[in-house]
Amino acid sequence: MYDRLVDARLLRRARPDADLVDAGKTPGGGGSRQRDINARLVSNAAGGKSVVRLKGGDPFVFGRGGEEAGALSEAGVTFEVVPGVTSAIAAPAYAGIPVTHRGLASSATFVTGSESPDKPGSPVDWSALARTRGSVVVMMGWRALRSVIDRLAAEGMPADTPAALVEWGTTPRQRTVVGTLSDVLDRASAEGLGPPVTAIFGQVARLRERLRWFDDRPLFGRRVLVTRSSAQSWELTALLEREGAEVVEVPSIRIEPPDDFGPLDSALDRLDSFHWVVFTSANAVNAMFDRLSGAGRDARALRASRVAAIGRGTARALRESGIAADLVVSKSVSEGLVDEMGRLGVSGLRILLPGAQTRRAALSAGLERLGAEVETVPSYRTVHVEGSQARLPQVLSDGIDVVTFTSASTVRGFIALLDDVGRLAGVEAACIGPITAREASNAGLDVAILAGESTLEGLVEAMRDYYGNRSVAG
């Protein structure tokens, strides 16, 4: 059972057979009533299920966690609490505003703004808050913020007190408006801010200009679509998020075993007869070593062969399997490997080339022109992901700045998901190499970014250079 502000990426870590229940409440709207949530927690647990109550921030800081734990206790249901980081601290921190700072604020007061300060019988001592020399942080207070500001001013807080409003703190949608007690709300309204907003009043708000760190990264505010297979997307996603991007994953391909393992198994039985084994992708490495492992063998099976890898990612996959490649070509194109092996001399040598079931013939043809005897064997195949087709229209409707492609097969898979390439009007494509870029261009996509080095790191670096000096609208 999860709340409205929980990051959707956390939900993807649930077991495939888990029942996901949206228990979120919207400001001023409907949503689940608290007593209904309490009752459902109790009934599910009493029914023998393991229940996770997933909340944003800290469950015991304005999170109704205490009420829910009380209901469980009364029903005799055992539970445990995992403390979180309250948004009262996290949102200001991500905006570059420490809620306490020596010489500026030796205390911080957290106040819920979900009720108007003018409400009779309010338990908050607004007069004391207005006179404090520390920081005042108001959570969940967008609807009542005008009343909060007016009350603080009426109780004596100076009009020029520094203030900041942080919308969607800690997320790629974060926006921050700074000002003073007298004008910050007007500035925020002019910028179109809306809930959820965390408000900070006090001298610490002045520090944002100097301590800002999260929302000035090169890709901050850019929404990036990743089309790699689900099993491989994590690495590119991590690199993009480190640069501030908001990543949406819609895998266009899935890696599957080949239709027939016979040719690969036959080659593995004859590994000692090959002078070179050439890997063109991490997929090829993983597929071949999975097959070796299934037969009770390991990296020692390649003892008689030299090993070549196209790209640093492929070389890294080999190292993880216990092999240091004898030759690594940085550019992820077949022509680069042919040139390098031509310099080494491969005439008369036998070369094993495991890889995708459907692939370009350029590499094998180039090596054969050098006089090598090449045996190509399928070790995996790529298939389209049908489940992504239903999700893609909503993702595009929500808006995408750039779509990334890490292979020609991801381009083909993505095009197969689209009902109309025209839906990508205004969306730029970022490609890992020239072959991928050519495939994307031929499909009618606007290829604006091409990696200088055909690696994931090179792709992200090219995107960082391209977007680094461009402002994000809004």
N, C-alpha and C positions, 0 to 999 in steps of 0.2 A: 504494500500500500504506500503510494508515494504522493508527495505534495506538488503543487503547481510549479514551483521554482526549481525543482530537482533537475539537474543536467541529464538529458536523455541518454547520454553516453553511459551513465551508470546503469540504466535499465538494461542495456545490452549485455551487461555482465551477469544478469540473472540466468538461472538454468533454463534451458529451452522449454521445459514443461512447467515453468512457474506461471502462476496466475497473476498478471499485473493489474492492479486496481488503482485507478486514478481517484485519489481522495482529496484533491486540491480544492481550495476555496478561493474565489476571485473577489477582489475588493468591491463591495457594493452589489455583488451578484449572488448567484445561487451557490452551486457547489454543494459538497457534502456537509451536512450539519454536524457539529462536533459530537453530539450524543450518538448520532448514527455511526460515526467513525469509531467511537469507543465500543459500541455494540458489535460492530463487525470485527474489530480486533479480538474481542472476547470470544465471539462465536467461532471464528476461524481457528483460534488457538485451542478452544475447547473441543473442536471437531478433529483434533489430532494433526493439524497442519503446523509447519514451521512458518512463522510470520515475521517479515521484516517491515518495520515502519520506517520508511526512508523520508527524512526531512532535510530541507535546506538549512544551512547554518548549524546552530546548536539546538537540540530538542528542548532544552530546559531554559532557553533565553527567549521569551516571547514566542515560544513554539508550541504551546499547549502540551508539551511532552509530559509535564507533571500531572496534568489532568488525565491523560491517557494511561500513564503508569498507575495512577490512583485507581482507575477503573479496572485495570488488570489485577491489581492487588486485591481489590474487593471481591473479584471473581475467583481468587485463588490461582490465577495464572502466573507462572514464573516468567520473569523477563530479565533482560540485561540492557544497559544503556551504554552506547558508544558516544562520548562527547564529541561535539564538532566545533568548528570555528564560527562564532556568531557573525552575521553580516554587519553588525554594529562595529566590528573591528576589521573584518575582511574587506568590506567595500571601501572604507576610507584608505586602508593600506594599499589597495590596488589603484587608488587614485593618487597615491603619493602623499597621503595625509596620515601621520601617526596620531592616534587619539590622545597620547600623552607625549610630552617632550620637555626635557629639563629647561627651565627658564621661561617656558611658554604655558605649559599646563601640567600640573602635578596631579590632576584628577580628571576622571571622565565619568559622566553620568549618562546612562542609557534610558531613554524614555520611549514608550510606545505612543505613536501618534494616531492610532486607529480610532481614538475617540477625541471629540472636540474638547479643548481645554476650557471651553465655556460651559461644558456640561455640569449641572449642579452635582455637588458631592465628589468632584474629581479628586482622586487620592494624590495627585501630583502637586508638589509645592512649587508652583511656577515662580513665585516671588524669590524663593531661594535659588532656583535655577538661573534666573535673570541676573542675580548678583554674584554667581560663582565665577571664579577666575580660571576654572578649568574648562574642559570641553563638554559640550552638550550634543549628544547624538540622538536624533529622532528617527525611529524606525517605523515603517508602515504608515507614514504620515502624509502622503501626497494629498489626499482629499481634505485633510484638516490643516494643511501646512500654513495657509494664510492665517487661520485663527491662532495657530501656534506662534507664528512670528509676531502677530499683533499683540498677543498676550505677553510674550517676552519683552517686547518694546514697552508695553504699558507698565510692566513691573520693573523697568529700569535698565534693561540691557541696552548698551549704546547702539545707535543706529549704524555706526561704522564698524561694528564687530565683524571680523572676517567670517565668511560663510561659504559652504560648498554643498552642492547637491549632486549625488552620484546615482545615475540610473543604470539598472542592470549590472551592478558592481560585480567584479571578478569574471565577467563573461566577455566574449568578443563583441557584444553589443553595448558594452559600457560607454557611457558618455558622462562628462563631468562639467558642471557650470560653477564658476566661482564668482563671488561678489561680496556684498555685505548684507547684514541683517535687513537693511532697508530695500535692497534692490535685487537680491539673488533670485527670488521667486519670479519676478518680472522677466529677468534674463532667461531663466529656465523655461518659462512659458513661451518666450519668443523663439527659443531653440526647439520647441516641441517636445520637451521632456514629459514623461508620464511614468506611472507606477510600473515596477517597483523602484522607489527612490529612497536613498538614505541621506539624511540631512546632517551636516556637521556645522556647529556654531562655536567659534572660539579662535584664538590666535593661531592654532595649529593649521587652520585652513590656508594660511599664507605660505605654508611650506610646499604646497603642491607644485608651484612653478619650479622649485629646485629639486624636488624629490620624485617627480613624475617618472615612471619607469615602464608601466604596463601598456598604456595606450599610445605610446609613441614609437612602437616597433614597426619595422618596414611594411609588414603585411597586415597590420591591425586594421580592422574594419572591412577587410576583403573577405568575401565569401567564396570559398574554393571547393569545387567539386572534384573528388578523387574517384577514379574509375577502376583502380586496381582491384584484384580479387580480394575478398574479405580476409583471407589468410595472410595476405601480403601488405595490406593497406596501412597497418599500424605504424610502420617505419616512416613512410611518407607523411602520414598524418602527424606524427610526433614532430618531425622537422618543420612542417608548416605551422603548427600551433606554437612552436618555440619562437617563430617570427611574428606571432600575433594574429594569424589567420583564423577565421571561423571555418572549420572543415566539415563538409557534408560528404558522407561516403555512400556512393551508389555503385556497387561493383558491376562492371559490364561483362566480366568473364569469371569463370570458375575453373580451377585446375583439376583435371580428372585423369585417371589412369588411361593409357592408350587402349585402343580396341583390342590389341593383341600384344601380350608381353613376350611372345615367342622370339622375335628378332633381338630384343634387348637381352633376354636370358641367354640366347645363343652367343651373343657378343661377350657377355660377362663370363661365360665358360671359357672363352678364348682370349681373355684380357692380356695374357702374357705374349700374345702374338702381335700386339699393336705397339708401334713405336711412340705414338702420341695419342692422347685422349683429349679432345677439345670440347670445352663446355661454353655454351653461348649465353647461359642465363642461370640464375640461382635455381629456377625451377628444374632445369636439367640436372643440376647437381643433386638437389634433394630427391628427385625421382630415382636417380640411379643408385644413390646410397641407401635409400629406403629398400630398394630391391636387393641390394647386397646384404643389408642387415637381415632381411627376411630369410635369406639363405644362410645365415650364420657367419657372414663374412664382414670384413671392415676395410679400412683404407689400405691395408697391406696387400689387397688384391691388385692394386695399381703399381706394385713394386717394380715391374719391368718397363713401365711406360713413363714418358714425360707428359706433363699436364699443362694445358694452356687454358686461359680464361679470358673471356671478353667482358671487360668492365670490373670495377672494384667490388660491386655487389656480388658478382659471381665468384671472385677471388675470396671474398669474405665467407661465402657459403662453403667454399672448399676448405678454408682454414677450420671452420667449425666442424667439418667432417674429418679433420686430421691430415689434410693435404695442403702443402705450400706449393702454389702453382709455379712451374718453371718459367712460364711466360704469361704476363698480364698485359693486355692491350687496353689502354684507358678509354679509347673511343669505342662505344658499343655498336660498331658497324663491322660487317663481315670483311669489307675491303681492308680495314686496318689490320686485321689478323692475317689476311693473305699476304699483305706487304711484309709484315714482320716475319712470317714463316718463310717467305721467299728469301729474305736476307739470311736466315739460318740454314736454308737448304733442306728440302724435304723430298727431293726426287728419289723415287724408289722406296719410300717409307710408307708403312701402313698406318692410317689415321682413323680412329673411331670417333664418330660425331653423334653423340646422343642428344636428343632435343625434342622439340614439339612435333606432333604427328603431322601437322601442316606447317611448312616453313618455306622461306625463300631458298632457292637453289644456288644463290650467289656464292656462298661459302664453299660448298662442296665442289662446285664448278671451278672456282678460283684455285683451290688446292690441287684439283686434278690437272689444271693447266700447268702447275708447277712440277708435275710428274709424280704426285703422290697417289697412292691407292686409298680411296676414301670409302668407308662403310658408314652409312647413315642409318640410325635406328631410332624409332619413336619411343620416347620414355615417358611422355605425358601428352595430353591434348587439352586444348582450351575450348570451353563451351559457353554459350550465352547464359546469362542469369535471368530467367524469366521473372522471378519475383521482383526484380528491380524495375520492371516495366511499369508496374502499377504505382510505384513510389515516385518515379522520375517526374511526372507532370506537376505534382505538388511542389517538389524541390525547385523546379524551374519557375513556377509561379511565385514562390517565395523570393526568388532573385538569386542569381549567381553572377559573380564577377569574372571568374576564370574556371575553365575545366582542364584538368591535367591528364595527360596520356603518357604512359611509361612503356608502351609497345604498340606496334601496329595492330596487334590483336585486340588491345583495349579500345582502339579507335573503331574497329569493325564491330566489336560487341556493343559499343555505345551507340553507334549509328543504327544497329538493329533494334535498340530499345526505343529510338525516336520514331514518332509517327510523322514528324515534319522537321527537317533540318532548320527550317526557318524559325523555329522556336528558340534557336540559339542566337538570334539576331542581337548584336550588342555584347555577346559573351565572347571573351577572348580565350584562345587555346594555348596551353603551355605544353611543349613536347620535349621528350628526353633526348631525342636524336633526330637526324635528318630523315631516316626512313620512316619513323613515326610521324614526323612533320609532313612528309610527302603524302602519306596515307590520309592524314587529317585534311590537308589542303584539297586533295582529290575528292574528298567527301563534302567539300563546300564549307569547311570550318575556317574561321579567321585565326590563323596561327600567328600570334603576336610575340610569342616567347619561345626561344629555342635554347636549350642548355648548351653552354660552351663545352662542358665535359658531360658525357652521356652517363651520368649517375644520378641517383636521387638527390644527393647533395648538390650536384651541378644544376639540377632542375630548380631546386629551391633558391640557389644563389642567383640564377637568372631571373627568377620571379622577384627576388628581393631587389635586384638592380633595376628591374623594370618599373616596379611600383614604389620604390623607396622615396622618390622625389615627387610622387603624385599625391595630392590630398584626396581624402575620402569625403564625398558629399555628405553634408549634415554633421 
